[in-house]
């Protein structure tokens, strides 16, 4: 099963954001353990760096990123993904871009805490908690 994780789930893990961190850690651990194929988009990497740089020194942020990059694949965002996102029924462009790259990667699910933002997604969105109940 191919799972793409939304930025909020990864930030829950890296920033230990409670009460969400526990389920997000467990969900991403399934990818770390090889039980699912896990990925993030290249945009997620830059979004994480931006958010973490606000509260951590650059060296620490790079270490956080390296930890994630050793565990999850990074799916690039290309020109056609940008065009698909512009034409998407997903209202938020950033979310539409995630859907477009996830679709090209043939993801089965998007794991996110903002499921409502993916209402019109071609790929089903599921919360970390609901995802864990499936496995």
C-alpha positions in Angstrom: 0.0 0.0 0.0 1.3 3.5 -1.0 0.7 6.2 1.5 1.5 9.9 1.2 1.6 11.9 4.4 0.4 15.5 4.5 2.6 18.2 6.1 0.6 18.4 9.2 1.2 14.8 10.1 4.9 15.1 9.7 5.0 18.3 11.7 3.0 16.5 14.5 5.8 13.9 14.6 8.8 16.3 14.4 7.4 19.0 16.7 5.7 16.5 19.1 2.4 18.3 18.8 0.0 16.9 21.3 -2.5 15.4 21.3 -1.8 14.5 17.6 1.8 13.3 17.8 1.1 9.8 19.1 -1.1 8.6 16.3 1.0 10.5 13.7 4.1 8.7 15.0 2.4 5.4 14.9 1.1 6.0 11.4 4.5 7.0 10.0 6.1 4.1 11.8 4.2 1.7 9.6 6.3 3.2 6.7 9.5 3.1 8.7 8.9 -0.6 9.4 8.2 -1.3 5.8 4.6 -2.3 6.3 3.4 0.4 3.9 5.3 2.4 1.3 5.4 5.9 2.7 6.2 9.2 1.0 5.9 13.0 1.3 5.9 15.6 -1.4 8.9 17.8 -2.1 6.7 20.7 -1.1 6.3 19.1 2.3 10.0 19.1 2.8 10.3 22.9 2.3 7.1 23.5 4.4 8.6 21.5 7.2 11.9 23.4 7.0 10.1 26.7 7.0 8.0 25.9 10.1 10.8 24.3 12.1 13.2 27.1 11.3 10.9 29.4 13.2 11.6 27.6 16.5 14.8 25.6 16.0 18.4 26.4 14.9 19.2 25.5 11.3 21.4 22.6 12.3 18.6 21.0 14.3 16.2 21.5 11.4 18.6 19.7 9.0 18.8 16.8 11.4 15.0 16.6 11.6 14.8 16.6 7.9 17.5 13.9 7.5 15.6 11.7 9.9 12.4 12.0 7.8 14.3 11.6 4.5 15.8 8.3 5.6 12.3 6.9 6.4 10.1 8.3 3.6 10.3 8.7 -0.1 10.1 12.2 -1.5 7.7 12.6 -4.5 8.7 15.5 -6.7 6.3 18.1 -7.9 6.5 18.7 -11.6 5.0 21.0 -14.2 2.1 18.9 -15.0 1.2 18.5 -11.3 1.1 22.3 -11.0 -1.3 22.5 -14.0 -3.5 19.7 -12.6 -3.6 21.5 -9.2 -4.9 24.7 -11.0 -7.7 22.7 -12.6 -8.4 20.6 -9.5 -11.7 20.6 -7.6 -9.6 20.6 -4.4 -10.0 24.2 -3.3 -6.7 24.8 -1.6 -3.8 24.9 -4.2 -1.2 23.4 -1.8 -3.6 20.5 -1.1 -4.4 20.1 -4.8 -0.7 20.0 -5.6 -0.3 17.2 -3.0 -3.2 15.3 -4.6 -1.7 15.7 -8.1 1.7 14.4 -7.1 0.2 11.6 -5.1 -2.0 10.6 -8.0 1.0 10.5 -10.3 2.9 8.3 -7.7 -0.2 6.1 -7.6 -0.8 6.6 -3.8 -3.6 4.6 -2.3 -4.3 7.1 0.6 -3.4 10.5 1.8 -2.9 10.6 5.6 -3.8 14.0 7.0 -5.5 15.7 9.9 -7.3 18.0 7.5 -9.5 15.4 5.8 -12.1 18.0 5.0 -9.6 19.8 2.8 -9.5 16.8 0.5 -13.2 16.3 0.0 -12.9 16.5 -3.8 -9.7 14.5 -4.0 -9.2 11.7 -6.4 -7.3 9.9 -3.7 -9.1 9.1 -0.4 -7.9 11.1 2.6 -7.9 9.6 6.1 -6.8 10.7 9.5 -3.8 9.1 11.2 -6.2 7.6 13.8 -8.5 6.1 11.2 -5.5 4.9 9.2 -4.2 3.0 12.3 -7.6 1.3 12.8 -7.2 -0.2 9.3 -3.9 -1.8 10.2 
